[in-house]
Amino acid sequence: MPSERITHLTIEGMRCIDSISVHLNELTVLVGENGSGKSTIIEGLELLRKAATESPLLAKVYQHHEGTRLVRSDASHVRLGVTIEGNGPALTYAIRIVRDGTSLGITDEVIEEPSRGAERGVVMRRLHSNFSFTDADGTEEKSTARHDETVITHARFLKVPQLVRVQQALAAIEVHTALDLRRTWSHTQTSQTARSSNVTRPVDRLEPGGTNLVNVYAALRNQRNWRETLGRLQVALGDIDEVLLISEASGGTQTIALRWSTGLEVPLSGLSDGQVSVLALVAIQQLQRATPPSIVAIDEPEVHLHPGLIARVAAGLAEMAEEVPILVGTQSDAFLNAIERPEDTVVLCQLDEQRRTVLLRPDRERLRTWLIEFKGLGAMRSEGLQDVAFLATP
């Protein structure tokens, strides 16, 4: 059975974005200056994941996404939409969150199956608190939803296959931002970080900030491809002999340590920021999930890594993209230089005169000509020449 994939994303009225639409290839790499919209696009995917998993949704918008500040200053709403392909006919999902003063409300939700045509293609439509859908028997049903929660969080109760597909695909979105790498000597830690010991629990993904990194490695060590995982770590970090799983004396918690071939053992708390980042990136690539991700989005995977290692990370993500769509936001020239087909992969984020995000893809012929003189798009960018290749919109 094919896995579900997010293949298209639209965003309206969110932060610096007025309206964008981007097709998501196997690997999509966002580049551009600070504040040009790269992280906002990735945040949009996280909001869609929350739309399928968090109830009420708007409580999370206020808690984690700055509430009404999420909405662009000259806009009245945020609209997020995706296309889902894989296990059946393509489906589209869209949600609109409206700002009214200091309040937010969900006013529209729609799921469509475009292949069925305009008249029969609407599977579920919501307007304010009222929504309608067609059940498994072909009967149109009507119901109501709270202004702050989505319809799709209740998909399993509505028993409509398309709703269930959408909910599961959005729930399978993975968004990874910077790891929390604080050390006990530099900050008073009141919460989990990527260096923290873990209470033993099963895992299905690396959590935000890498807070369950230890449990992820416990799971990786039990996978059949552990030797492959260890090999990837050895390529990145040098002569690593083993990743040790250590049960702590307090009971119920565990940590990890790296052991080099010399016998030196360094606990997670003593590893460099770059080494912990490598552990996390390898874990994202190697962890076998019960439900494959519908897309994996990573913001600035190059943080804390030296240029040679960044190229290896880019190669690993390109390999992963053969199975799962990957979206990367990056500032790294080394990452761009390592991309084999930048004309198919790279999207430039720019701000126009009204400080609205505009997306551009490279002009194939122009980029091919310029790359005769440069080893990659990153080398062009370092010379201030990236704009000459980006003439066509996505």
C-alpha positions as CSV (number, residue, x, y, z in Angstrom):
1,M,0.0,0.0,0.0
2,P,1.5,3.4,-1.0
3,S,2.2,5.9,1.7
4,E,0.5,9.3,1.8
5,R,2.5,12.2,0.6
6,I,2.0,16.0,0.8
7,T,2.7,17.2,-2.8
8,H,1.5,20.8,-2.8
9,L,1.2,23.5,-0.2
10,T,-0.6,26.9,-0.3
11,I,-0.5,29.6,2.4
12,E,-2.3,32.9,2.5
13,G,-2.2,35.8,5.0
14,M,0.5,34.3,7.3
15,R,3.3,36.6,8.7
16,C,5.2,37.8,5.7
17,I,3.2,35.7,3.2
18,D,0.3,37.2,1.3
19,S,-0.3,34.3,-1.0
20,I,2.1,31.5,-2.1
21,S,1.7,28.1,-3.8
22,V,4.5,25.6,-4.1
23,H,4.8,22.2,-5.5
24,L,6.8,19.9,-3.2
25,N,9.2,17.6,-5.2
26,E,11.0,14.7,-3.6
27,L,13.4,17.3,-2.2
28,T,12.5,20.9,-2.0
29,V,15.1,23.4,-0.7
30,L,14.1,26.9,0.4
31,V,16.8,29.6,0.3
32,G,16.7,33.3,0.8
33,E,17.6,36.1,3.2
34,N,16.5,36.2,6.8
35,G,12.9,37.1,7.1
36,S,12.0,36.1,3.6
37,G,9.5,33.4,4.6
38,K,11.4,30.1,4.7
39,S,10.6,29.4,8.4
40,T,7.0,30.6,7.9
41,I,6.4,28.0,5.2
42,I,7.7,25.3,7.5
43,E,5.6,26.7,10.3
44,G,2.6,26.4,8.0
45,L,3.1,22.6,7.9
46,E,3.4,22.4,11.6
47,L,0.0,24.3,11.9
48,L,-1.5,21.7,9.5
49,R,-0.2,18.9,11.7
50,K,-1.8,20.5,14.8
51,A,-5.0,21.0,12.8
52,A,-5.3,17.2,12.6
53,T,-4.0,16.3,16.1
54,E,-4.8,19.2,18.6
55,S,-8.2,20.0,20.0
56,P,-8.9,22.8,20.4
57,L,-6.5,24.0,17.7
58,L,-6.7,27.7,18.6
59,A,-5.4,27.2,22.1
60,K,-2.2,25.9,20.4
61,V,-2.1,28.8,18.0
62,Y,-2.1,31.2,20.9
63,Q,0.4,29.1,23.0
64,H,2.9,28.3,20.3
65,H,2.2,30.6,17.2
66,E,1.7,34.1,18.7
67,G,-2.1,34.1,18.4
68,T,-3.5,36.9,16.3
69,R,0.1,37.9,15.3
70,L,0.2,34.9,13.1
71,V,-2.1,36.7,10.7
72,R,-0.3,39.2,8.4
73,S,-0.9,42.8,9.5
74,D,-2.8,43.7,6.3
75,A,-4.8,40.5,6.1
76,S,-8.0,39.3,7.9
77,H,-7.3,35.5,7.8
78,V,-4.7,32.7,7.4
79,R,-5.6,30.0,4.9
80,L,-3.6,26.8,4.7
81,G,-4.1,24.1,2.0
82,V,-2.4,20.9,0.9
83,T,-2.7,18.2,-1.8
84,I,-2.4,14.7,-0.5
85,E,-1.5,11.8,-2.9
86,G,-0.8,8.1,-2.3
87,N,-3.3,5.7,-0.9
88,G,-6.1,6.4,-3.3
89,P,-7.3,9.4,-5.4
90,A,-5.7,12.7,-4.7
91,L,-7.4,14.8,-2.0
92,T,-7.1,18.5,-1.1
93,Y,-7.6,20.0,2.3
94,A,-7.9,23.7,3.3
95,I,-8.6,25.5,6.5
96,R,-9.2,29.2,7.1
97,I,-8.6,30.9,10.4
98,V,-10.1,34.4,10.7
99,R,-8.9,37.3,12.9
100,D,-11.5,39.5,14.5
101,G,-9.8,42.0,16.7
102,T,-8.0,40.0,19.4
103,S,-9.9,36.8,18.6
104,L,-9.4,34.0,16.2
105,G,-12.0,31.6,14.8
106,I,-12.0,28.7,12.3
107,T,-14.6,29.6,9.7
108,D,-13.9,27.3,6.7
109,E,-12.7,23.8,6.2
110,V,-13.0,21.8,3.1
111,I,-11.9,18.4,1.8
112,E,-12.2,17.7,-1.9
113,E,-11.5,14.8,-4.3
114,P,-10.8,16.7,-7.6
115,S,-11.0,13.6,-9.8
116,R,-14.7,13.3,-9.0
117,G,-15.5,16.6,-10.7
118,A,-16.7,20.0,-9.3
119,E,-20.2,18.8,-8.4
120,R,-19.3,15.5,-6.6
121,G,-15.8,16.4,-5.5
122,V,-16.6,18.0,-2.2
123,V,-16.3,15.4,0.5
124,M,-16.7,17.8,3.5
125,R,-17.4,21.5,3.7
126,R,-17.5,23.6,6.8
127,L,-18.8,27.2,7.1
128,H,-18.4,28.7,10.6
129,S,-19.8,26.1,13.0
130,N,-21.8,24.1,10.5
131,F,-20.4,21.4,8.3
132,S,-21.8,18.7,6.0
133,F,-20.3,15.5,4.7
134,T,-21.3,12.3,2.8
135,D,-21.0,9.2,4.9
136,A,-20.0,5.7,3.7
137,D,-23.6,4.9,2.7
138,G,-23.7,8.0,0.4
139,T,-26.0,9.9,2.8
140,E,-25.4,13.6,3.3
141,E,-25.0,14.3,7.0
142,K,-24.9,17.6,8.8
143,S,-23.4,18.5,12.2
144,T,-21.7,21.3,14.1
145,A,-18.2,22.1,15.4
146,R,-16.8,24.5,17.9
147,H,-15.2,27.7,16.5
148,D,-11.8,26.7,18.0
149,E,-11.6,23.1,16.8
150,T,-11.3,21.4,13.5
151,V,-13.6,18.9,11.9
152,I,-10.8,16.5,10.9
153,T,-9.7,15.9,14.5
154,H,-13.0,13.9,14.8
155,A,-12.5,12.0,11.5
156,R,-12.4,8.6,13.1
157,F,-15.9,9.1,14.5
158,L,-17.4,10.4,11.2
159,K,-16.2,7.2,9.5
160,V,-15.6,8.8,6.1
161,P,-12.6,7.2,4.4
162,Q,-11.4,10.5,2.8
163,L,-11.6,12.4,6.1
164,V,-9.6,9.6,7.8
165,R,-7.0,9.7,5.0
166,V,-6.6,13.5,5.4
167,Q,-6.4,13.3,9.2
168,Q,-3.8,10.6,9.1
169,A,-1.7,12.3,6.4
170,L,-1.6,15.6,8.2
171,A,-0.9,13.9,11.5
172,A,2.1,12.3,9.8
173,I,3.7,15.6,9.0
174,E,7.1,15.9,10.7
175,V,8.6,19.4,11.4
176,H,12.1,19.7,12.9
177,T,13.5,23.0,14.0
178,A,16.7,23.8,16.0
179,L,17.6,21.3,18.8
180,D,17.5,22.5,22.3
181,L,21.2,22.0,23.2
182,R,21.5,23.9,26.5
183,R,24.0,22.6,29.0
184,T,23.6,22.5,32.7
185,W,26.6,24.8,33.3
186,S,25.2,27.6,31.0
187,H,21.5,27.6,31.7
188,T,19.2,26.6,34.6
189,Q,17.3,23.8,33.0
190,T,13.7,23.5,34.0
191,S,12.6,21.4,31.1
192,Q,13.9,18.6,28.8
193,T,16.6,19.3,26.2
194,A,18.2,17.2,23.6
195,R,20.9,16.3,26.1
196,S,18.5,15.1,28.8
197,S,18.0,11.6,30.1
198,N,14.7,10.0,29.1
199,V,12.1,8.1,31.0
200,T,11.9,4.9,29.0
201,R,9.0,5.2,26.5
202,P,8.3,4.0,23.0
203,V,8.8,6.5,20.2
204,D,7.6,7.0,16.6
205,R,9.4,10.3,15.8
206,L,12.0,12.7,17.1
207,E,10.1,15.3,19.2
208,P,10.6,19.1,18.9
209,G,13.9,20.2,20.3
210,G,15.1,16.6,20.2
211,T,13.9,16.0,23.8
212,N,13.4,12.3,23.3
213,L,16.7,11.7,21.5
214,V,17.8,9.0,24.0
215,N,14.6,7.0,23.5
216,V,14.9,7.3,19.7
217,Y,18.3,5.7,19.9
218,A,17.0,3.0,22.1
219,A,14.5,2.3,19.3
220,L,17.2,2.5,16.6
221,R,19.4,0.0,18.3
222,N,16.5,-2.5,18.2
223,Q,16.0,-2.1,14.4
224,R,17.4,-4.6,12.0
225,N,19.3,-1.8,10.2
226,W,21.3,-0.7,13.3
227,R,24.6,-1.5,11.6
228,E,23.7,0.8,8.8
229,T,22.7,3.5,11.3
230,L,26.0,3.1,13.0
231,G,27.8,3.2,9.7
232,R,26.2,6.6,8.9
233,L,27.4,7.9,12.3
234,Q,30.9,6.7,11.6
235,V,31.0,8.4,8.3
236,A,29.9,11.7,9.9
237,L,31.7,11.5,13.3
238,G,34.7,9.4,12.7
239,D,35.8,6.1,14.3
240,I,32.7,5.5,16.4
241,D,32.7,2.0,17.8
242,E,29.3,1.9,19.4
243,V,26.4,4.0,20.8
244,L,25.9,2.8,24.3
245,L,22.5,2.8,26.0
246,I,23.0,3.4,29.7
247,S,20.3,2.8,32.4
248,E,20.7,5.3,35.2
249,A,21.0,4.5,38.9
250,S,17.9,6.5,39.7
251,G,15.8,3.9,37.9
252,G,13.4,4.3,35.0
253,T,15.6,6.7,33.0
254,Q,18.3,6.1,30.5
255,T,20.9,8.0,28.5
256,I,23.4,7.3,25.7
257,A,27.1,7.7,25.2
258,L,29.4,7.4,22.2
259,R,32.3,5.0,22.4
260,W,35.3,5.5,20.1
261,S,37.6,2.7,18.9
262,T,40.2,3.9,21.4
263,G,37.8,3.0,24.2
264,L,37.0,6.6,25.1
265,E,33.3,7.0,26.1
266,V,31.6,10.4,26.1
267,P,28.1,10.8,27.5
268,L,25.4,12.7,25.6
269,S,25.8,15.6,28.1
270,G,29.5,15.9,27.1
271,L,29.1,15.8,23.3
272,S,29.6,18.9,21.2
273,D,26.6,20.7,19.7
274,G,27.6,19.4,16.3
275,Q,27.8,15.8,17.4
276,V,24.4,15.9,19.0
277,S,23.0,17.5,15.8
278,V,24.5,14.7,13.8
279,L,22.8,12.1,16.1
280,A,19.5,13.9,15.5
281,L,19.8,14.1,11.8
282,V,20.8,10.5,11.4
283,A,17.9,9.5,13.7
284,I,15.4,11.4,11.5
285,Q,16.6,9.5,8.5
286,Q,16.9,6.0,10.0
287,L,14.0,5.7,12.4
288,Q,11.3,3.3,11.1
289,R,7.9,4.8,11.9
290,A,4.7,2.8,12.2
291,T,3.2,5.3,9.8
292,P,5.6,6.8,7.3
293,P,5.8,10.6,7.3
294,S,3.8,12.4,4.7
295,I,6.5,15.0,4.6
296,V,9.6,15.8,6.7
297,A,10.4,19.5,7.0
298,I,13.8,20.6,8.5
299,D,14.7,24.2,9.3
300,E,18.5,24.9,8.9
301,P,19.9,21.4,9.3
302,E,23.4,22.8,8.9
303,V,23.4,24.6,12.3
304,H,26.6,23.6,14.3
305,L,28.0,21.5,11.4
306,H,31.2,22.2,9.5
307,P,30.9,22.5,5.6
308,G,32.3,19.0,4.8
309,L,29.7,17.4,7.1
310,I,26.9,19.6,5.7
311,A,27.5,18.0,2.3
312,R,27.0,14.6,3.8
313,V,23.8,15.7,5.5
314,A,22.5,17.0,2.1
315,A,23.3,13.7,0.5
316,G,21.5,11.7,3.3
317,L,18.4,13.9,3.0
318,A,18.4,13.5,-0.8
319,E,18.5,9.7,-0.3
320,M,15.6,9.9,2.2
321,A,13.6,12.0,-0.3
322,E,13.4,9.0,-2.6
323,E,10.9,7.6,-0.1
324,V,9.5,10.6,1.7
325,P,9.0,14.2,0.6
326,I,11.6,16.4,2.2
327,L,11.4,20.2,2.7
328,V,14.5,22.0,3.9
329,G,15.1,25.7,4.7
330,T,18.8,26.6,4.6
331,Q,21.3,29.4,4.7
332,S,24.2,27.1,3.8
333,D,26.2,27.5,0.6
334,A,27.8,24.1,1.3
335,F,24.3,22.5,1.3
336,L,23.4,24.2,-2.0
337,N,26.7,23.0,-3.6
338,A,25.9,19.4,-2.7
339,I,22.5,19.4,-4.5
340,E,22.6,17.5,-7.7
341,R,19.6,19.1,-9.5
342,P,19.2,22.6,-8.1
343,E,16.9,23.5,-11.1
344,D,14.4,21.0,-9.8
345,T,15.0,21.4,-6.1
346,V,15.7,24.9,-5.0
347,V,13.1,27.6,-4.4
348,L,14.2,31.2,-3.7
349,C,12.2,33.2,-1.1
350,Q,12.2,37.0,-1.7
351,L,10.3,39.9,-0.4
352,D,8.7,42.3,-2.8
353,E,8.1,46.1,-2.3
354,Q,5.2,45.4,0.1
355,R,7.4,42.9,2.1
356,R,5.4,40.0,0.8
357,T,7.0,36.7,0.1
358,V,7.6,35.8,-3.5
359,L,8.8,32.3,-4.6
360,L,11.1,31.8,-7.6
361,R,12.6,28.8,-9.2
362,P,15.7,28.8,-11.3
363,D,15.6,29.4,-15.0
364,R,17.0,26.0,-16.3
365,E,19.1,27.3,-19.2
366,R,20.5,30.3,-17.4
367,L,21.5,28.2,-14.4
368,R,23.1,25.5,-16.5
369,T,25.2,28.2,-18.3
370,W,26.3,29.8,-15.0
371,L,27.2,26.4,-13.4
372,I,29.8,25.8,-16.0
373,E,31.9,28.4,-14.1
374,F,30.8,27.5,-10.5
375,K,30.9,24.2,-8.6
376,G,27.3,24.7,-7.4
377,L,24.5,27.1,-6.6
378,G,26.1,27.9,-3.2
379,A,29.2,29.1,-4.9
380,M,27.2,31.4,-7.1
381,R,25.3,32.7,-4.1
382,S,28.6,33.4,-2.3
383,E,29.6,35.6,-5.2
384,G,26.3,37.5,-5.1
385,L,25.0,36.0,-8.3
386,Q,22.1,33.8,-7.2
387,D,19.5,36.3,-8.5
388,V,20.6,35.9,-12.1
389,A,19.4,32.3,-12.2
390,F,16.0,32.8,-10.6
391,L,13.7,34.2,-13.3
392,A,10.7,31.7,-13.3
393,T,8.0,31.3,-10.7
394,P,7.2,27.8,-9.3
